[in-house]
Amino acid sequence: MRIIDCHAHPIFFESGKTKQEADKLVSYSKSLGIERMVCLGDVLVHGPSPNEEQLRTINDDTRQLMAWHPDFFIGFCYLNPTLGEKPLRAELERCVEAGFSGIKLEIANNARDAVMTPLMKAAEQHALPVLQHTWDTLRKPMRKLHSDPIDTCLLARRFPNVKVIMAHLHSFGVRGVLEAQGLSNLYIDTSSCLPFAGLIEYAVEKIGPDRILYGSDIPIRELGQCIGRVIGADIDEETKKRILYSNAHTLFDLA
Amino acid sequence: MTFIDTNSSYGHWPFADLPKQTLSQFETHLQKHGIEQALVSRLETIFLPDPNQSNREHILACKRLSHLTPIPVLNLANRDWLDNLEAYRRMTEIKAVKLYPNFHNYSLSSTRVADLTEYLAKNEIRLILNVRMLDERHQYHGLAIKGVSKKQIIAYAKRFPDFPFLCTGLFRPEILTLAELCPQIRMDLSFADWHDLINGLIETINPERLFFGSHTPLMVTKANTYKLEVAAIPQTFKTQIARENAKAFFKL
């Protein structure tokens, strides 16, 4: 079984920063068939809206993991769109130069906000995928910062040349899957939440097998449980392989 | 690896489009995942004001299926719970009964819970206390049932310190708190989640208190079997959690 984990936080609230911890995670992950892991950074350590310096520190930590395990970790640059275009571009270019392969967005703002425009233009210019934290916010007082699937899909619709990964299938659920229909530049990941049955099957039925990516969201989640929800889903073996490996391999151009 | 499943249910969940299965197909599904024995309740007992008829049908149906142990659900809001339980015991050997206090709208501090506890202790029948069926953050909006609070569980456990019971559906932080404060509580792992979960739990909790639960059909069965199969813990602990603890506790 070959796996690419497209959603992981190897460093979380400062834990996981040492080489020993990184080595242990890589070794255990490889024992489960995980060949590559997208490292999204310690995104909540400084609260929802980190400043320039805090972002640099977080991305430097990711860069350190990539340096220790260049054939395992794929770095995503963590950005805060509310800081404005100039600092955003400066940090992104610094990360691109260091070999980062995507952009991670958390809960600094909503994906529908105007501050996203410079970021998405920069993503398009560098041909980088954008992974957006997404949550079902229907009638919940959280949408200012948490993007609803409607918002993330709107972002993908506004910027059709940027590949957008809508994170957390088991959070955005059926509504999110239906929003994702027909958006060829939008991918969904299976990360986070508990492994409630039927959603992966539903996603495959509604959007097809090519735009679904395996993700875990470790350390908040347990790797075995996250993999088990895919290999235990009632879908064919070829589709499982695509979700666990091939789709991410193609998206990240790992050939 | 083989399992004894302490947290599974048979039937239809109205808020998820899950495969319709006969009880025999359900048994086959569990066996496919290495579950040799499952303690099974009927899902509809959660929603029915009087779960008695459903329990009776379930006990009869399980008689034909050697890998399923029926666990009747008692609604202690109803005055006839004891008559029903005694009738179930005349139908088959009852290993345990299950409670859903928040679905059936009664408190663990009620007199009936105390009466039931005394009855179960006297008759060597185990209690399974279901804390939640879903992650409250993702419940269907038409079904907003909170989990049984830690405070209630702790108060109940302190009231009956010599009465061991199994809590199903606990989150990891709840497991850590309850394990420390209530030494007689056993816990299933179906809702527990964190990187290197079991290794972390057994740092402070005796593995004898941790039980395998798949929470089938609401959760993907393989997600919970695989969680234990690939855990970075000694094989003896895996076997203990997967089956031996349940085997001893429920006298299976």
HADDOCK unambig.tbl for C-alpha pairs under 7 A between the chains (distance, minus, plus):
assign (segid A and resid 171 and name CA) (segid B and resid 138 and name CA) 6.83 0.50 0.50
assign (segid A and resid 195 and name CA) (segid B and resid 219 and name CA) 5.44 0.50 0.50
assign (segid A and resid 195 and name CA) (segid B and resid 220 and name CA) 5.90 0.50 0.50
assign (segid A and resid 195 and name CA) (segid B and resid 223 and name CA) 6.56 0.50 0.50
assign (segid A and resid 196 and name CA) (segid B and resid 218 and name CA) 5.66 0.50 0.50
assign (segid A and resid 196 and name CA) (segid B and resid 219 and name CA) 4.11 0.50 0.50
assign (segid A and resid 196 and name CA) (segid B and resid 220 and name CA) 6.00 0.50 0.50
assign (segid A and resid 197 and name CA) (segid B and resid 218 and name CA) 5.54 0.50 0.50
assign (segid A and resid 197 and name CA) (segid B and resid 219 and name CA) 4.67 0.50 0.50
assign (segid A and resid 197 and name CA) (segid B and resid 220 and name CA) 4.80 0.50 0.50
assign (segid A and resid 198 and name CA) (segid B and resid 17 and name CA) 6.90 0.50 0.50
assign (segid A and resid 198 and name CA) (segid B and resid 18 and name CA) 6.17 0.50 0.50
assign (segid A and resid 218 and name CA) (segid B and resid 195 and name CA) 5.83 0.50 0.50
assign (segid A and resid 219 and name CA) (segid B and resid 194 and name CA) 5.71 0.50 0.50
assign (segid A and resid 219 and name CA) (segid B and resid 195 and name CA) 4.50 0.50 0.50
assign (segid A and resid 220 and name CA) (segid B and resid 193 and name CA) 6.95 0.50 0.50
assign (segid A and resid 220 and name CA) (segid B and resid 194 and name CA) 4.91 0.50 0.50
assign (segid A and resid 220 and name CA) (segid B and resid 195 and name CA) 6.26 0.50 0.50
assign (segid A and resid 221 and name CA) (segid B and resid 193 and name CA) 5.28 0.50 0.50
assign (segid A and resid 221 and name CA) (segid B and resid 194 and name CA) 4.39 0.50 0.50
assign (segid A and resid 221 and name CA) (segid B and resid 195 and name CA) 5.41 0.50 0.50
assign (segid A and resid 222 and name CA) (segid B and resid 193 and name CA) 5.58 0.50 0.50
assign (segid A and resid 222 and name CA) (segid B and resid 194 and name CA) 4.82 0.50 0.50
assign (segid A and resid 222 and name CA) (segid B and resid 195 and name CA) 4.33 0.50 0.50
assign (segid A and resid 222 and name CA) (segid B and resid 196 and name CA) 6.29 0.50 0.50
assign (segid A and resid 222 and name CA) (segid B and resid 197 and name CA) 6.39 0.50 0.50
assign (segid A and resid 223 and name CA) (segid B and resid 195 and name CA) 6.52 0.50 0.50
assign (segid A and resid 224 and name CA) (segid B and resid 223 and name CA) 6.85 0.50 0.50
assign (segid A and resid 224 and name CA) (segid B and resid 226 and name CA) 5.38 0.50 0.50
assign (segid A and resid 224 and name CA) (segid B and resid 227 and name CA) 4.22 0.50 0.50
assign (segid A and resid 224 and name CA) (segid B and resid 230 and name CA) 6.12 0.50 0.50
assign (segid A and resid 225 and name CA) (segid B and resid 223 and name CA) 4.32 0.50 0.50
assign (segid A and resid 225 and name CA) (segid B and resid 224 and name CA) 5.85 0.50 0.50
assign (segid A and resid 225 and name CA) (segid B and resid 226 and name CA) 6.16 0.50 0.50
assign (segid A and resid 225 and name CA) (segid B and resid 227 and name CA) 4.71 0.50 0.50
assign (segid A and resid 226 and name CA) (segid B and resid 223 and name CA) 6.62 0.50 0.50
assign (segid A and resid 227 and name CA) (segid B and resid 223 and name CA) 6.99 0.50 0.50
assign (segid A and resid 228 and name CA) (segid B and resid 222 and name CA) 5.07 0.50 0.50
assign (segid A and resid 228 and name CA) (segid B and resid 223 and name CA) 3.83 0.50 0.50
assign (segid A and resid 228 and name CA) (segid B and resid 226 and name CA) 5.57 0.50 0.50
assign (segid A and resid 229 and name CA) (segid B and resid 220 and name CA) 5.67 0.50 0.50
assign (segid A and resid 229 and name CA) (segid B and resid 222 and name CA) 6.37 0.50 0.50
assign (segid A and resid 229 and name CA) (segid B and resid 223 and name CA) 4.67 0.50 0.50
assign (segid A and resid 232 and name CA) (segid B and resid 220 and name CA) 6.24 0.50 0.50
assign (segid A and resid 232 and name CA) (segid B and resid 221 and name CA) 6.80 0.50 0.50
assign (segid A and resid 232 and name CA) (segid B and resid 222 and name CA) 4.82 0.50 0.50
assign (segid A and resid 232 and name CA) (segid B and resid 223 and name CA) 6.68 0.50 0.50
assign (segid A and resid 233 and name CA) (segid B and resid 220 and name CA) 6.85 0.50 0.50
